[in-house]
Amino acid sequence: MMGDFTRIEREGKVAIVHFDREDNLNAMSAAAMRELTAVARGFEDDLETIAIVLTGTKRGFSAGADLADPEMASRRDKGLLARRHALKIGPDMCGAWERLEQITICAVEGFCIGGGTALAAACDIRVAAKSAYFRLPEIPLGMNMSWHSNPRLVNLMGPSRAKLFTILGEKLPAPQALDWGLADDIAEDGEALDAALRLARKFAALPPVAVRMSKQSIDMAAKALNAAVTYMDRDQFALAATSKDQQEAVSAFLEKRKPNFTGE
């Protein structure tokens, strides 16, 4: 099965979703996020698949939201209602992957940045190549971390490490991500997908009803309050986007200088 940005392979009870925009960054445009959402929703009535592996390219999983996407840029000049609605696209994508009853495994090579990390955190398990890294640049750029990601990261890493990772915006190399709980397995470079497939096959060999029920019960124990503590994060994002600090952060980044934040 082929889409504009995705390709689905099947191996018995395992499905492999390849996300590839055929560029250097594999960034998430609005169209790409809609397609990734549709792909996840396409598995909702699939009773044959037990495990799904989601992977990017050999160079990187994703550089995050595509800030150069004309569709996303055009919405910034619209009214608050339209902007607020547009901000649903990222959390809807992550939510669609998180809600799947199948086991979801994210295979990461290279970089996994911003929205790429948000999507990876919405999956059940993450397998990273040895030289891969994760990074969240949002806070240093004057934004908040949205897409309902904060509680997912706390579930995985604990509050202290989630603060270090999220707020500082520094690279988290795969071995450290494994130590901190964001990654669950490390593979040799170029072999993250193979390692994820080996794990997926183990899940696929188990009784499907027991697998699905166990996943749901574990998720409810870990994530019961996630929606309650993140329902406002897109409104926080919209508010942060109006600040002078956010404008200063972007300008400083583009001009390759140190930003001067004032809290305005």
JOWOHU-V275346 format. One record per helix or strand. SS is the DSSP state (H for helix, E for strand). FROM is the first residue (numbers start at 0). TO is the last residue. Records with the same first field share a line. If there is no record, write none. Layout:
# JOWOHU-V275346
SS=FROM-TO ; FROM-TO
This chain:
# JOWOHU-V275346
E=1-1 ; 5-10 ; 13-18 ; 27-27 ; 50-54 ; 59-61 ; 64-64 ; 102-107 ; 109-112 ; 124-128 ; 132-134 ; 171-172 ; 184-186
H=29-41 ; 69-74 ; 79-85 ; 87-97 ; 114-121 ; 138-140 ; 148-156 ; 158-167 ; 173-179 ; 191-203 ; 207-222 ; 225-229 ; 232-239 ; 243-254
